[in-house]
Amino acid sequence: MNKKFYYFIIFLFIINCSLDTKTGIWSQSKDLISENKNNKKEKLFKKSEIYEKEFNKDLKIRLKENLEKKILEKNLSNNTGIVKFNGELKKLSKYKFSKIDKFYEYQPELLITNKDNLIFFDDKGTVLKFAKSNKLIWKNNIYSKIEKKQKPILYFASNDKTLVVTDNLARYYAININSGKTIWSKRNVAPFNSQVKIFKDKFFAIDFENVLRCFSVNDGKEIWNFKTEKSFIKSQQKLSFIINDNKIVFINTLGDLTSVDIETGNLVWQTPTQSSAIYENYFSLKNSDLIFANNSIFFSNNQNEFFAVDENNGTIKWKQNLNSNLRPTFVDGLVFTVTLEGYLVAIDSRNGNIVRMTNVLSIINNYKKKNIKPEGFIISNDKIFLSLNNGRLVVIETLTGKPTDVVKIDSQKISRPYILNNEMFIVRDNAIIKLN
């Protein structure tokens, strides 16, 4: 009798919770409520509505032809702007390397150098330098047999003389970019998980402890570091930062946006964009790359938030409800992004108002469309090229925002497109594909 009564009470509790619209437990409630020590209820997180409808879909947007930015300017600001490409998307060649396992789990970054060379890595941590003509110039591997089995993920930055490499094994090193020989090699206290940028004689990277570190390019000696709040959950998405006006602005895994002086590492300002309590306990935050344009920093995340932040003081200028972790692009006063649901969005950079929104995945006839996600995009004067996690490249009219074609590059995830001298490069798990 006691057992039956006990089970009956548990059953009633479960039923009650599942039907309760106040607790938010197992229910359809949109609000997550926490109760503090003073028995005051606080709303921690409210699920915001995201746009899933086309808006001003017939509006035509004409973009002015901007001058091609220098590679250094693009790298420091993360903003590609308009690229020059009018190719036919025909495969020209492959740059082959050892297949990378779990390629779908991270965002590969192809490095295009100042001398039009391509740098990437393979499954064993080998650094590969290719000429634009498809020729392998040199390769370099500093890892032991044990380290090779761990399949290092590498991040790059370069100037005219030096290639700087960081990895997820807490190693960082420099390679002579012309000869391919190792200059120096060091170890960090924690693995790296961010972009790498070189500015003058220094380079910068963020590690898994949410620490921004400044090193000497010449010998790898650490010059300064800036610590932000640690996170128990490690980001699967590489972290991002921009360099402008002798300041570095970076974002950590908690969504904290921080600006520091590039010479001293001293704090300029810091702006939290998320609640760390929410993040640590309830979801995995994925931020897009930061981009810089017109004294503003633009970025978004997968929690329905797109931000414009004042670069001088960290003030949030506006926030829009858009669900995206792709790097945005700024052109002619408009910020472009693609949501995780497959909507191409043009935003007025001054006030955050949506100018136009079109469903670019409408061209895909696939019963598994809900599993298809955007990976990255570039904008030319007349076309936008969007890569997908199913190996397709969607071609979109810049003028109307409407998709016109789908090109199969691979059957699995591909990287965002890169443009060099009117040729497109896309990375897959075992090769770089060149298109024209």
N, C-alpha and C positions, 0 to 999 in steps of 0.2 A: 504493500500500500504506500509506504513511504517513498519508494522509488517512483511509482507511477505518479504520485502527487508532485514529486520533484520535477519529473520530465514535463508534466502538464504546465507547471509554473514557467519553465524555460520556454516552452512552446508559446505561451501567452505573451511572454516578453518579446520574443522574436517577431511575432505578428504585430504587436503594438508598435515596435520600432519601425518595421517596414511600412506601416501605414501612417506614421507620424510625419506631419509636414512641418513641424517646428524644430525637431532635433537636427535634421539634415542627415541622419544616419540611415543608410539604405533607402532613402526616400528620393524624391525628385526635387528636393529643395535646391535652390541655386545659391543659398547663403551658407557660409561656414562660420559658425559662432563659437567664440571662446569665452569662458567665464573666469575672470580674475579673482584675486583673493578677497576683494571687497564685494564679491557677488554682482559686479557690474558686467553686463554682457557687452562684448566688443565684436564688431563685425570684422573678421580678419580678411576674408576674401569673398567677393561677390563675382560670380561668373558674368562677364559682360557679353553683350550681344555682339556678334561679328557680322560683317556684311557678307551676304551670300547671294546678292542679286546684282545684276548689271545696272549701271548708273550712267546716264548721259552717253549711252553706247553709240549713238550716232554722231557725237561730237568729234570733229576733226582737229587734230593737234599737229601743227607744223613746227618742227624743230629747226632752229637755225644751225647752219653748219659751223660748228666750233673748230678752232684750230686744234690739231692733235696735241694733247698734253705730252710733256716729256715723261719718260718712265719714272724718274725720281719723284716728280710731282704727283704722279698717280700713286706710287707706292706709299708716299707719306700721308696722302689724304684719303686713300682707298676709293677715290671717286674716279671712275673710268671715263665718265662723260660720253660723248659720241665717239664711236670708233669708225674707221673707214674700212668698209667691207662690202663688196658687190660681187662676190664669187658665186659659183653655181652649186656649191656644197657637194662636189664630187670628190671621192677619196683619191688622194694623190699618193700617200705612202704611210707606213707605220714605223714608229720608233719602238722597237721591241725590247722588253726586259723581263726578268723573272716575275711570275704572277704574284700579285699581292693578295694574300688571304684577308677576308673580312674587309675588302675595299669599301663595301657599302656602309661601314660603321663610322667613317670619318670623312672630312672634307679635304681632298687632296689639293695641293697648291702647286701648280706648274710655275717655275721661275723663268722669265724671259729676261736675259741680261741686256746691258747697254749695247753689246755687240751682236745682238740678234741670235744669241745661242739659247738653247733650251736646257734646263737643269731639272732633273727629277731623281727618283730613287727606286730601288726594287725591294723585293720581299726580304732580303738579307741585310738591308741598310747600305747597299752600295750606291754611292752618288754617281750619277751619269750625266755627262755633258755632251749634248748633241749639237752639231751644226744644223743650220736651217735646211741644208741639203740632205738631211737624213743620216749623215755620217757621225759615228761615235768618235768624239775627240779624245776623251779620257774617262776613266772610272776610278773611284777611290773607295776603299772600305777599311775602316779603322777597327772594326768590331771583332771580338773573340768568337770562337765557335759557340759558346754558351749564349752570348749576346745576339748572335745571328739567329739562333733558334727562337729568341723572344720577338723577332720581327719588328725591329725599330721603325717608328714613324718619324720622319724627318721634316724639319721646317727650315726655310732658306731665306737669306738676304745677301746681296752682293753689291760691291762697287766695281770700279774698273780693275782692281788688283786682287781683291779678296772675296771669297765666298765664305760666309758664316753659316754654320749648321748647328741647330739644337735638336734634341730628340726627347722621346717619352721614356728614356732610360736614365735621365739626369746627366747626360753627356752633352758637351758643346765643344766645338772645334772650328778651326779655320783652315781653308784650303786655298792655295794659290790658284786663282781662277784660270790662269793661262796654262800652267804646267800640270795641274791636278795633284800636286804634292801637298801633304799635310804640313801646316806651318806650326800649329800648336794644338793641344788637346787637353781639356779639363773636365772636371766633374762638379755638378751642382748638388746642393743638399736635397733637391727634389726634382722630379721630372718636369720637363717643360710642356706647355700646352697652349701655345699662342703663336701669333704672327711674330716674325723677327724683322726688325728694321735697323738699318744703318744710317746714322746721321753724323757726318764729318768723321771723327776718329772714334766714335762710340757706337755700340749696338745695344739693342734693348729686346727683352723677352720677358714673358710672365710664366711662372711655374705653377705647379699644382697646389701650392700653399697660398695662392693669390698674392704673390709677391712680384712686383715689377723690379727687374734687375737691370742695371746699367753696367756694361763691360767695355774694356778697351779692345778695339779691333786688332791692335798690334800684338798683344800678348795674352788676351783673355782675362786679365785681372779685373775683379769686380771693383767698380768705382763707388757705387752707392746702390742702395735698394730701398724700396718703399713697400711696407707691409700693409695689407688690408685684412679684413676679417676672414678667417679661415672658414671653409665649408666642409661638412662631413661628406657631402655628395660631390664627387668629382665630375666636372663637366666633360661630356663626350664631344663637345664642339669646341674647336679652338677659340681662344679669346682674341680680342681685337684691340687695336689702339691706333691713334693718329698722332702725327707730329706737326705742329704749326706754331710759329712765332715763339720759338724757344720753350715751348711747353709740350708735354706729352699728356694726352688724355686717353685713359684706358678703362676697360670695363672688366669686372671680375665675375666669378661664377654666381655671386649673389645679386648681380644687377647693379652694383655700386659703380657709379661713374666718377672717376677721380682724375684731377689735373695736377701735375707736378712740374716743377721747374726742371728743365732738361740738364742744367749744369750741376745743380745741387741736390736734386731729388726732394726738395722741400715741397710741402703741400701748398697748392694754390687754392683749390676748392674741391669739395666732394658732394655729390648728389646721389642719395639712394633712390633707386627706382622700384624696389621691391621690398617686401617684408621678409627678413631673413627667417623668421619663425614659420611663415607660410612655406617658404622654399624648402627648408630643411625637412619638413614633415609631410608635405603634401604633393609636391610636384617637382619635376626637373625643368629648370629654366634654361632655355636656349635662346641666346641673343644673336642677332645678326652682326656682321662686321659694322663698325662705326665708319661713317664717311663724313668728310668735312667740306663745307661749301658756304660762302656768304656769311662767314662768322657764326655758323651754326653747325652743330653735330647732329646727324640724323642716324637713327637706328631703330630696330624693332625687335620683338621677341615672339615666342610661340604662345604667349599668354594674352594675346589680343591687344597689344600695346605698341604703338609707333610714336616715337619721341622726336621732338626738335628741342635741342638744348643750346643755350647761349654759351659760346666757346669761352667768353671772357670771365663769366661768373658762375656758370653752372645752373642758371635759372632755366626751368622747363618753360619753353615758349608756348608749346601746345602739345597735346597728346590725342592720338586718333586710335579708334578700335579696329586694328588690322592684325591679322594672325599670320606672321611671317618671320622666318629666321634667315632669309636670303639677304645678301648684300644689296642695299638700295643704290640708285644712281641719280645724281642731280644733273639736270640739263635745263637751261633756259628758265630758271625759276620754278621748275617742277621737280618733284621727287618721285621717282618711279620705283615700284616694288611689285612682287608677285606673291600673293597669299598662298598659304599651304593648301587652300581649297582650289587654287588654280585661277585666281582672278588677277589680271593685270590692272594695277591701280596707278593713276597719276594724281599727285597731291600738290596743292598750292603750298609752296614752301613758306609763305608769309604767315598763313593762318591755320594750316592743317586741313583745309576744306578739300574734300575729294572732288576732283575735276571730271574724272572719267573712270569707270570700272567696267571691264569686259571679261567674260569667261573664256580664257584661251584654251582650256581643256575640252571645250565643246566639240572640237574637231576630232577628238579621239573616240572611236567606237570600240569600247572595251568593257566587258562585264566586270572587270576588276579595277575600274576607274578610281574607286575610292582608295585604293592602295597606291595610286600613282601620285608622286610628290615632285614638285619643282626642285631643282638643284642649284640653278644659277642662270643669269641672263646677261646679255650685253645689248647695247642700243646703237644702231647705225642711223643714218639719215632717213632711210626708207623702210628698214626692217628691224625687228627685235628678235633675237635668237634665245630661246629658252630650252635648257637641258632638263631632262626628267630622269627619275630613278629607274625607269624601265629601259633606258638606253636610247630613247628618242630625243630628237631635236625639233622643237616646234618653231615654225617661222611665222612671225606676226607682223602685220602692217603697222608701222609706226604712226601713220596718219590716222587710221581708224581704230587701231587696237584689236583688229580682228585676225584670228589665225587663218593662214592660207595654205599651209603645208606641214606635213610631219615627215621627217627623215629618220630612218633607222640607222643609228650608228653602232649599236650593240644590243644585246638582249638583256643586259643588266645595267646597273648604275654607271653613269658617266659624269665627268666633272662639268663645271661651268665652262663656257667657251672662252678662249683666248684668241686675240687677233694680233698678227704680226705681218706687216707689209702685204695686206690684202689676202692673207691666208689665215684660216681658222685652225686652231689646235684644241683637241679635246682629249682628256686623259681617261683611260679605262683601266681595268685591273692588271693588264699585262702589256700595255702599249700606249703611246701617244699617237693619235690619229690626226693627220694633216688633211685639210679639206680646202677646196677652191671651187 
